[in-house]
């Protein structure tokens, strides 16, 4: 038996290829696409239903969010308490979320209890009743949370930045107000549900240890007959951002111990040829713990405990966001250092060893992101909603591997436009 010589460092290997498992795709008899990712040894399965309908399609604020949120609050067969008790009894977990253009219904279930949990899921999707009493309780709780959040500088700064960058007529800049909660009622939610929650507008992903019996049961529940009303794909809605002219926006909160600083501007569409390599630039700039912003503003200057930058994807143009919190008197010098780091990226070549560290970090994150069946499902759903092709993972890998210091400098000059950055400070006004 060979002994391991621990005095010899293991050889570092470059990632040459990213082997991401493809979903097994089919179309069920009623036309609903089915994507299967069979992987793993644990007797657990996850079922995701994507409904094309989010904030972009709603006719009033909060409609999409509450239509999705209320699915678990009662159906023709089960009350809200019965749904909660049964899911808990069978060790299942239900997640509901709503985004820009899609709503998500996600069930985690043990395989041995899938017949029981799938019956609950089917009822939630096909026959919710939007009970008025439960809706009133949830709305009241959300109003209280909104009031609490409105006393937080990071919440105020985020809202001000979204409005400044996108404008009030864009879904991203149309800020929810307290009064909007009072306009939510069962009829409003039913109208949105009828338009968007139907088989013509649905895609199913199944991940985990997926057996033939599991697929058969899912087909029986969601793939045999058409369900829902409307039976037509919603029209794609496009909105044009209208950024305000002001560069600096100040939101005063007199009692604030710290100021929240948000800087942002319109960024690249995901279809832009520079998008994948721009992600490397932004990671270097402020996307991980060893980034330029963290090294300068946190470690050297001590202005903050943490600062981050990232591209937030939205349909159409996304947004480059820099966010942090700092002591009130440090807000101005902190913003100055952000511009200083942009200048460096635009005028100096990034050292090879620094770029290599960023590449290794990003490649490692890619590998970790695709190692389980559930994370694979998340990845392929992201590919679908983003409009990427099946080569996306290999394209992303090559973008990270191939980028050069010269390209980093060129991208910084093109896409880190200091003139376009909005500066939002929420906190105590300094004399």
N, C-alpha and C positions, 0 to 999 in steps of 0.2 A: 504494500500500500504506500503510495507516494505521500510524503508529508508536505505541508504547505509552508513555503519559505516566506514568512511575514516581513522579512527585511526588503523584499522586492515589491515595489509599488505596482499595482495592476496597470496594465496598459490602457491609456485613454483612447477610446475609439470615437471617431466622428460618426454622426448619424447620417447615413447615406440615403436611407429610404424610410418613409413613414408608412408602415403597413396598417392602415385603418380598415377594420372590418366593414364591408359593405352590407347594408340591409338587404334582406331577401324581400323583393318587392312583388306585389300582386295587386289585383283589383278584385274586390269582393263582388258578388252578384248584383248588389244594389249600386255599384259604381264607386264605393268608398275605397280609396287607396289604403293598402295594408303594408306596413314596413316591419319586418321581423329581424331582430338582432338576438340570436340565440347564443348566449355566452355565459359562462360561470357554472359553478357547481352547487351553489345554494339554491334550495327549493323556493325561490322567490321570483315573482314576475312583476313587471311594471307595465301598466297600460296608459298611454298618453293619447288623448283625443284633442286634436287641434281644430278649432273652429275659426274660420276667417272672419273676424269681426272684433275690432277693438276701438280704441279712442278715435281713430280716424273715421270710423263709420257711425259714431253715435250722433244723435240729434240734439243732445244736451249734455252738459258736464255730468260725470259720474254714472251715466247710464250703463256703459259697458262694464265698468267695475262692479256695480251692484248686481247687474243681471247675472254675472258670473259668480259673485260671492253668495248669492241667495239660492243657488242650485241645491245646496246641502241643507237648506232650512225647511224642507218639507216637500213631499211629492204626493201623488194620488194614492200611493201605497204606504208611505212611511212618513211619520212626523219627524221633526228635526231631532228630537231626543232619541227616537228609535234608530235613526241613521247613525247617530253618534255612538249609541250603545252597541249596535251590531258590528260596526267597524272596529270598535275597541275589543269586543268579544273575540272577533276573528283575527285580531292582531294586524289589521289593515290600516293603511294611512291614506287619506285623501287630501290632495292639494288642488286649490283653485287659484288661478291667476289670470290677469288680463293685461295685455300690452298694447302697443301702438296699433297693430293690424290683426292680431290674433288673440283668441282666448284659449286657455289651456285647462284641461281636466285630467288630473293624474291620479292613478290608483296604484298603490303598492300592496301586493297581496301574497300571502303564502299560497303555494300551488295547491295544497290540499284543501284550502277553503275557497278556491277561486269560484266554484259554482255559486256559493252564497254571496261573496263580495261582488261578483259580476252582476248578480241580480239587483243589488243595491245601486251599482253604477249605472246600469241601464235605466232604472227608474229615475235617477237624478238627471240623466241626460235627456230622457224622452218625455217626462211628465212632471216637471216642477210646478208648484202652485203659487210660489211667491207670497206666502202668508203675510198679511198686513201687520199682525202683532209682532212677529219675529223681525220683520223689516224695520218696524219702529224702534225696536231695541237696538238693532245694529246701527241704524242711522244715528240714534242718540249717542251711542258709544263712539262713533266716528266723529261726531261733532265735538265731543269732549277731547278726543285726541287731536283734532284740528286746532282747538283752542290752546292746548298744551304746546303743540308744535309751533304755534304762532308766537310763542315767547322764546323761541330758540333762534339764535342768530344764524346758524347754518341753514335752517329752513327758510328764513327770510331772504338770505343771500341767494339761495338756489332759485327761489321764485323770481326774484328780481332779475337774475341772469337769464333765465328762460324767456322772460318777457322782453328783455332788452335785445336778445339775439334773434328770436323768432318773430316777435310782434304779436299783438293781441288776437289777430285773426287766424293764427296758426295753432293747431292742436297743442303744440309744445308750449306756446306762449299764452294760451287761454287759461288763466289761472283759476283754480277752483276757489270759490268764495263760500263763506258759511251758509249763505242763502241757498246755494245750489243743493245742499243736502235736503232742504225742506221741499224741494221740487221732485224728489224721488218718491214714487209710489208704485204699487203693483202693476198698474196699467202701463206705466212708462217702461218698466222692466219687461213685461210681457211683450210689448211691441218690439223691443230690441231682440228678445229671445226668438220670436217668431220669424224675424228677418234673417237671423244668422245661425241659429242652432238647428241645422237640418243636414240630412245625409249628402246633399249636393255640395255642401260647404265644409265637409269633414275629412280629416286624414287621421289614420290610426297608426301609432307606433307601439310595438310590443317588444320588451327587452327583458333579459334575465334568462332563466332556464325555461325556455319556451318549448312545450311539448306539442305534438299533433292535437292532443285533446284540448289544450289551451287555445290553439288557433281555431279549432272547430267551435268552441264555446263563444269565442269573440265574434266569429262569423254569424253564429245564431243570434247574438245580441245586437250586433251593429252592421251586419253585412248582408242579410237576406232581403229584407224589405226596406223600401224608402221610409224615412222617418222625418218628422218635423213638418213645417209649413214653408211656403215660399218656393222651394225647389229651384233656386237659381243662384248663381254666383253673384255676390255683391260687386258693384262697380268699384274699380280701383279709384281712389280719390287722391288727388295730388294738391298739395298746398305750397305756396311760394313764401319763403321766409321774408320778413320785412324788418330788418334790424333797425333799432333807433339810432339817431345821429349821435347821441351823447356817448362819450367814451367812459366817463366815470359816473357811476350810480351809487349814491350813499343812502343806506337805510338806517335811520337813527333808532337806536334802542338804548335809552339812557342808563338803564341798570346793568348793562352788559359788562361782565368782567373781562371778556375777550371779544375780539372782533372776528367775524367770519369773512374770509377773503375768497371770492370766486372770480376767476378770470376765464373768459371763453369767447369763442367765435365759431362761425360756421366752418365746417371741415369737409372732408372728401366724402362723396358717395361711395358706397361699398363696391360699385361697379367701376370706379375710377382706376386706371392702370397703375397709379402710384399708391393705391390704398394699402396693399400688403407690406410694401417697404416703408411706408409712412408709419406703420405700427412699430417698426423697429426704432425709427427716429423718436417717436413719442415715449417708448419704453426707456430709451437712453436718457431722454429729457426728464421724465418724471414718473415712469411706469413701474419701478421696482425699488427695493430698499436701497440699492447702491446707485440710484440715479443721480444725475447732475443736481437736480433741485434738492434732493435729500442731503447730498454731500455738502452742498454749500449752505442752504438755508437752515437745515436742522443741525448738522454736525459742526460746521465751522462758525456760523453766526449765532446759533442757538435761538432763532426767532420763533421756532415752533417745535412741537413734538413730532409732527409729520406733515408732509406735503406731497401731493400726488397730481399727476397729469394723465389724461387718457382721452381717447376718442370714443364718445358715446354714440352708438349707431342709432339713427332714426330713419324711417322711410324718406327717401330723397337725401338731403344733406344732413349729415350727422353734426356733432359739435365737439370741438376740442375744449376740454375743461381742465382748469388748474384749480385745486381747492385745498384750503388749509384753514386753520384758526390760529390766532396769535394774540398776544397782549396788545391792547389798543394802540399804544405808542409805537409798536413795531410794524404796523400795517403798511405804512408808506415805504420804509426801507426794504421791507420784504418784497413789495411789488417791484421796486427798483432792481433787486437781485434776480427776479424772474426775467426781466428784460436783459440783464447782463448775461444770463445763461443762454438766452436766445441769440444774442450777439456773438457769443463764443461759437455756438453751433453753426452760425451763418458765415463766420469768417475764419475759423480754424478747423483743421482736419482732426477728427477724433483719433486719439492714439489707438493703434492696433490692439493692444492688450485690453483696453477698456471696451472696445467694440467686441472683442472675443468674449469678454465676460457677459455682455448683454446677449450675445448670440447663444451662449451656453445656457443662460437663464431661460430664454424663450424656448429653446429646443427642449429643455427639460420640462418646462410647463406643458408643452405640446404632448410629450410622452405621457405625463401624468394625467392629462385631460382625457386620454382615449384608452385608459387601461381597464375600465369596467364596462359592463353592458349598459348600465344606466347613463354613464358619462358619454358613451357612444351614441345613445339615443338623443341626448342633449345636443351633441355635435351635429348629427344629421338633421335634427329639427332646425338648428341654426342655419345650416346650409340651405334648407328649403325656404325658410322665411327671408333669407338674404338674397335669394336668387343665384347662388353660386352653383357651379357644376360639380360633378363627382370628382374632378381633379383638384378641388379646393385645398385639401390637406397637403397634397404634394406641392401645389403652387405656394402655399404658405411656408412650407419647409424650405423650398428653394429661395424664396424671397429673403428669409432670414440668413440662410447660408451664403448667398451670393452678394449681399449688399456690401459696398465698399465705403471707406471714409469719404471719398469724393462724392458718392451718391448721397451720403448723410448730409454733407454740407449743401449740396444742390437742393435736396428736399427741404431742408430748413429754410433756405432762401425763398423757395416757392410757397411753402405751406405754413410757416410760422411767421405770419405777417403781424408785426407789432401794432401797426396802424389799425388793424381790424379787431384787436383784442379789447373786449369790454372789461372794465374793472368794476367789480361790485364789492363794496365794504358794508357789512351790517354790524353795527356796534355803537359804542359811545362816541359822540362827536368830540374830537380833540381840539382844544382852542389853539 
